[in-house]
Amino acid sequence: MSESVNPAAAGNETVQPSTTLDNPDNLNFWEPGYDDEPANSEQGEEGIEGETDETIEDGQEAGETADNAEGDEPVDAENGEAANEADSQLVTLKGGEQVPLSELKLGYMRERDYRYKTQETANKGRALETMTTRVANTVKGIASYLAERLPPEPPRQLAYQNPAEYTRQKALYDDGLANINQIIELANDSTAVAGELQSSSTQETLQAESEKLAQVFPQTTKEDGRKAFFDQAFSAALELGFSDQELKGVTDHRLFGLAYYARIGMQAEQAKGKALTKVNNAPPATPKARPSGAPGQQQVRKNKEAMQRLSKTGSIKDAMAIDFD
């Protein structure tokens, strides 16, 4: 066999490369990493140009936002000044008194806070009372249930007849009685805790009412002024028919204010009545008569007599007797 399977040894014949798809060299793929064949350069340039435009627009928007932020500061300052001017504006009340608007706002806020605290305290008191009543009723029910099932106390003679049976029955009785006493103690403890909470709630209410009373009657902030205020208020309330027990349960400062002003009005009415009685009982005033021998009247009479004589006689002596002063 003269032919060779080696192409290099086949003489001068040139070996042509394969053009089929089975040859990997015929597959020409572009990869982004190659610099000599840029892919879609037009899109790249357009993308860069578009990104540049967007960057410029973002910069302009950022600048406008900064300008707007700088422009908002004077607006906020102007709003603050306007609010201060509004708070310092004077408002004329019904009595003619002028107070700043800020003081009226503060008074309204205090009044609203007072109403809220008063309502909250009242709600807590009602809830606490309801819970205490429920616990007490539950404990009483359990105690009654155990008392109904408590075995009877064994008689003393059983101890002589059957000591073992007496000991057993006495132990059952003592255990049941101890359980009932324990339940009753729990009820007493819950009632005591409820009483302490109620007392704490009452103290909070009294403190709030005292602060509100001091705003209306500043003299109550001092001990002597507070004592004088409540003495007058209590005396007026007792005189109007309230009892000591009813006054002890009063916590609303407004009722004490009404009683205080009632005492002032009652004192004014009493003073007015005394003055009217004194005027009505006083004797009528009589005008004092002038004495007939007053020097002025005597001189007038002498002048009349001298003028009458002068008209009759015409003498100088009668003329000199007339007093022309």
Buried (B, 14 or more C-beta within 10 A) or exposed (E): EEEEEEEEEEEEEEEEEEEEEEEEEEEEEEEEEEEEEEEEEEEEEEEEEEEEEEEEEEEEEEEEEEEEEEEEEEEEEEEEEEEEEEBEEEEEEEEEEEEBBBEBEEEEEEEEEBEEBBEEBEEBBEEBEEEBEEBBEBBEEBBEEBEEEBEEEBEEEBBEEEEEEBEEBBEBBEEBBEBBEEBBEBBEEBBEEBEEBBEEBEEBBEEBBBBBBBBEBEEBEEEEBBEBBBEBBBBBBBEEEBEEEEBEEBBEBEBBBBBBEBBEEBEEEEEEEEEEEEEEEEEEEEEEEEEEEEEEEEEEEEBEEBBEBBEEEEEEEBBEBBEEE
